[in-house]
Amino acid sequence: MLLGFGVDLVVHEQARHLQGLGHDVRVFTAKADHRMERSYDLHVLSEVVPGFYDYTSRSAIRSFLKSRLASDVDIWILHTPPFYAWVADIEAPVVFVEHGSPPGHLFDNGTAYHLWRLMHAHHAEDYGRLRSGDAILSISKYIENTLPEEVRAYSTVLHHGADHYRRAHLGERLRFRFEHGVGHDDVLILWVGRMQFDLDEQPYKGFQSLLEMLPSIKRLREDIKIALLGKVSEEDAARLARMGVIVLPNVPAGMMGTAYAAADVLLNLSQWEGFNLALVESQFQGTPCVAYNVGPHAEVTAPGRSALLVSNADEVLPALKSLVSNAALRSEMRDHALAFVKAFRWEENARSLESLLVQSMHRARGGRRRPRSEWGLLRVPVPSRCDQSGQAFVPVIDWAPV
C-alpha cells in the first residue's frame, strides 16, 4: 500500500478510523511501505503465504483464506480487481467498494477493450455472486448509477473524506509561495496529476490538454504563475521547467495541504472520475476549482459557489479568467468551499461504513446462505473485437440464474 495512490489513501483512512472505533482491522495488500504510520495491521500477501503473487489463482487464494491471519475474519472489504473476484471463495460477508472504471473512448482501442472486458466480467461474475449479507459501497451517486440496475439495491453511496491533509495556516501558505517564487500579488494556478509527455498512462486526466492550454493561460494576466504537482520523471520535469511552469514532483503527504492552500485556483481537466479527491482536497484548503461538469463533480463541489464547472474545453479559459481577475470572487468562493466541504469527513465516512458492515453481518447471520450452485450471474455478451471508435461498449445485461 503506497499512499501516493488514491485508492490506497482511501483504504488507509478507512482502516485507521475503523481501528479507532474499536475494531480489529487487518489490511492485506500486494505491496506496502511499512514506514508509514498506522494504527491497524498491514500485511503483504506474499509474506502471509510465501510465493503468493498470482492473485487470480484459486488454489493460492484458498490457501491464503485458510491462513492464521485470514481464517477468522468476520467481514471482508474488497477495493479493487483482482481482489473483487475473491468473493468466489470467501465464505464471510463481502463489501465491494466500487470505484468505477473510465469509459473506453478515453483510451486507445486495445486498452479500451481490455478495460471493458474487466469491468463487465466484474459486473457479471463478481456481482452475480452477491449473497444476502454482501453489499456494494459506491463512492458517488454517479458510480452507483453505472452499476447494472439489478444490483443497485445492494449499493450504498458513501463519499470519501476531505480532511486527510491538515489544513494549512496562512504563514505556511505564504512561505510555500515565497519558496517557489510566487509573489504576494501573483495569482497561482495549481494542477495536480501524473505528468507524462509520452505514453500517458492516464490520458483522461487531461495532462495533454493542459500542455495545449499553457500559452493561453499565461496570457490571462502578466503576474500569473502555474504549478504542476504530481508524479513525474526527471526528464519530463526538466522539460516542464523550460516551459516556464513550477514543477512540484513527488510532494510528501505532509506538504500536500500546504500546496493546495498556496494556490489561488485549482485547475482540474479530468474527463472522468469516480469521485475526484483533488477537488475536495482543494476545497478543504479553501481553494476554488475549475473543472469539467462530468461524472460526480457536481456532487463533490458546490457548482457556481466553490467551483466553476464547465461543459467543454472552450469554456475553461473564460472560467479561469473570471477567477484570476477577481480577488473578491476568489475570496467569496473560498468561504463557500470551506463551508461545503465540512460534510466530507473521514470520521463520518468510517461511522457510516461501520453501520454498513454491521447490517451486512446481521443479514448474513439471519438469512439463508445460498449455495454456489444457486448463485446468479449477470450474463453479459462480450464482443470478439473492439470497434474503431472505442465507444460501442454498452451491452444488454440480463439477470438470470445459473
RAWO-V999370 format. One record per backbone hydrogen bond with DSSP energy under -1.0 kcal/mol. CO is the residue of the C=O (numbers start at 0). NH is the residue of the N-H. If there is no record, write none. Layout:
co->(CO;CO)
nh->(NH;NH)
//
This chain:
co->(0;1;4;5;6;7;8;9;10;11;12;13;14;15;16;17;18;24;26;28;32;40;42;43;43;44;48;50;52;53;56;57;58;59;60;61;63;66;69;75;77;79;82;83;84;85;85;92;93;94;95;97;102;103;107;108;109;110;111;112;113;114;115;116;117;118;119;120;121;123;125;126;130;134;135;136;137;139;140;142;143;147;150;151;153;155;168;169;170;171;172;173;174;175;176;177;186;187;187;188;189;190;201;202;203;205;206;207;208;209;212;213;216;220;222;224;225;226;227;228;229;230;232;233;234;235;236;237;239;240;245;247;251;254;255;256;257;264;265;275;276;277;278;279;281;282;287;288;289;290;291;293;295;295;301;301;301;305;306;307;309;311;312;314;315;316;317;318;319;320;322;325;326;327;328;329;330;331;332;333;334;335;336;339;340;342;343;344;345;346;347;348;349;350;351;352;353;354;355;356;357;358;359;360;361;362;370;371;376;378;397;399)
nh->(32;4;8;9;10;11;12;13;14;15;16;17;18;19;20;22;21;40;42;44;35;26;28;46;47;48;51;52;54;56;60;61;62;63;64;65;66;70;72;94;96;82;85;86;87;88;89;75;134;77;136;138;105;106;111;112;113;114;115;116;117;118;119;120;121;122;123;124;126;377;128;129;133;95;155;97;157;143;144;145;146;150;153;154;135;137;172;173;174;175;176;177;178;179;181;180;224;263;264;226;266;228;204;205;270;209;210;211;212;213;216;217;219;223;186;188;245;190;247;192;249;194;236;237;238;239;240;241;244;243;227;229;254;258;259;260;261;189;289;279;280;281;282;283;286;285;265;307;267;309;293;296;298;299;304;305;306;288;303;290;292;314;315;318;319;320;321;322;323;324;325;329;330;331;332;333;334;335;336;337;338;339;340;342;343;344;161;348;349;350;351;352;353;354;355;356;357;358;359;360;361;362;363;364;365;366;373;374;399;397;378;376)
//
